[in-house]
Amino acid sequence: MIQIAIILGSTRPGRRVEDVARWVAEAAGRHPAVKAGETGLELVDIADYERPLLDEPAPAVIGAYQKAHTKRWAATTDRFDGFVFVTPEYNGAIPAALKNAIDYLYAEWNDKAPPANAKKPP
Ligand SMILES: Cc1cc2nc3c(=O)[nH]c(=O)nc-3n(C[C@H](O)[C@H](O)[C@H](O)COP(=O)(O)O)c2cc1C
């Protein structure tokens, strides 16, 4: 089963992103693959994963996470095959909290669902 995370990309008190993310989940829930139970959807709230500004000594691409908050966030994202980011625009960019959440990880974001024509490993 393919699992898709719908990521809430802002942490502001009174944020609108919750309503928008729920709308996205409702709309995506009408997709035939979701209705057939082939694809699952889950809301993932970056606000549920408290972490300071990036405080890992090694770049995420190395994958040598030291901090408990990084490991917890990595375990969540690694469960998913794809991501939908629901994000506002803050001063022409994504919110700093979302950028920080993304920058903590590397492998967990990449090479998730193989393309349909990908060769299966022997
Ligand atoms: C710090 C800040 C910066 C913003 N910058 C922009 C912007 O550059 N462009 C824009 O269209 N809206 C901007 N907005 C409006 C937000 O997109 C809008 O308030 C949205 O609801 C914010 O999402 P949130 O409610 O989930 O925090 C900004 C809002 C805030 C709080």
The ligand as an SDF file (V2000), in Angstrom:
LIG
                    3D

 31 33  0  0  0  0  0  0  0  0999 V2000
    5.0470   36.2540    8.2510 C   0  0  0  0  0  0  0  0  0  0  0  0
    4.0410   36.2410    7.1250 C   0  0  0  0  0  0  0  0  0  0  0  0
    4.4750   36.5160    5.8390 C   0  0  0  0  0  0  0  0  0  0  0  0
    3.5580   36.4550    4.7630 C   0  0  0  0  0  0  0  0  0  0  0  0
    4.0140   36.6510    3.4970 N   0  0  0  0  0  0  0  0  0  0  0  0
    3.1800   36.4690    2.4540 C   0  0  0  0  0  0  0  0  0  0  0  0
    3.6650   36.5410    1.1110 C   0  0  0  0  0  0  0  0  0  0  0  0
    4.8190   36.7540    0.8660 O   0  0  0  0  0  0  0  0  0  0  0  0
    2.7830   36.3510    0.1060 N   0  0  0  0  0  0  0  0  0  0  0  0
    1.4640   36.0960    0.3300 C   0  0  0  0  0  0  0  0  0  0  0  0
    0.7150   35.9360   -0.6290 O   0  0  0  0  0  0  0  0  0  0  0  0
    0.9870   36.0030    1.6000 N   0  0  0  0  0  0  0  0  0  0  0  0
    1.8060   36.1700    2.6580 C   0  0  0  0  0  0  0  0  0  0  0  0
    1.3390   36.0420    3.9340 N   0  0  0  0  0  0  0  0  0  0  0  0
   -0.0670   35.7230    4.1230 C   0  0  0  0  0  0  0  0  0  0  0  0
   -0.1890   34.2390    4.4150 C   0  0  0  0  0  0  0  0  0  0  0  0
    0.0400   33.4710    3.2540 O   0  0  0  0  0  0  0  0  0  0  0  0
   -1.5550   33.9080    4.9970 C   0  0  0  0  0  0  0  0  0  0  0  0
   -1.7090   34.6930    6.1730 O   0  0  0  0  0  0  0  0  0  0  0  0
   -1.7140   32.4450    5.3470 C   0  0  0  0  0  0  0  0  0  0  0  0
   -2.9610   32.2270    5.9490 O   0  0  0  0  0  0  0  0  0  0  0  0
   -0.6100   32.0030    6.2990 C   0  0  0  0  0  0  0  0  0  0  0  0
   -0.7230   30.6330    6.5630 O   0  0  0  0  0  0  0  0  0  0  0  0
   -1.0240   30.1230    8.0460 P   0  0  0  0  0  0  0  0  0  0  0  0
   -2.3520   30.7740    8.4050 O   0  0  0  0  0  0  0  0  0  0  0  0
   -1.1250   28.6470    7.9730 O   0  0  0  0  0  0  0  0  0  0  0  0
    0.0930   30.6250    8.9040 O   0  0  0  0  0  0  0  0  0  0  0  0
    2.2100   36.1270    5.0000 C   0  0  0  0  0  0  0  0  0  0  0  0
    1.7920   35.8750    6.3370 C   0  0  0  0  0  0  0  0  0  0  0  0
    2.6880   35.9170    7.3660 C   0  0  0  0  0  0  0  0  0  0  0  0
    2.2210   35.5670    8.7630 C   0  0  0  0  0  0  0  0  0  0  0  0
  1  2  1  0
  2  3  1  0
  2 30  2  0
  3  4  2  0
  4  5  1  0
  4 28  1  0
  5  6  2  0
  6  7  1  0
  6 13  1  0
  7  8  2  0
  7  9  1  0
  9 10  1  0
 10 11  2  0
 10 12  1  0
 12 13  2  0
 13 14  1  0
 14 15  1  0
 14 28  1  0
 15 16  1  0
 16 17  1  0
 16 18  1  0
 18 19  1  0
 18 20  1  0
 20 21  1  0
 20 22  1  0
 22 23  1  0
 23 24  1  0
 24 25  2  0
 24 26  1  0
 24 27  1  0
 28 29  2  0
 29 30  1  0
 30 31  1  0
M  END
$$$$
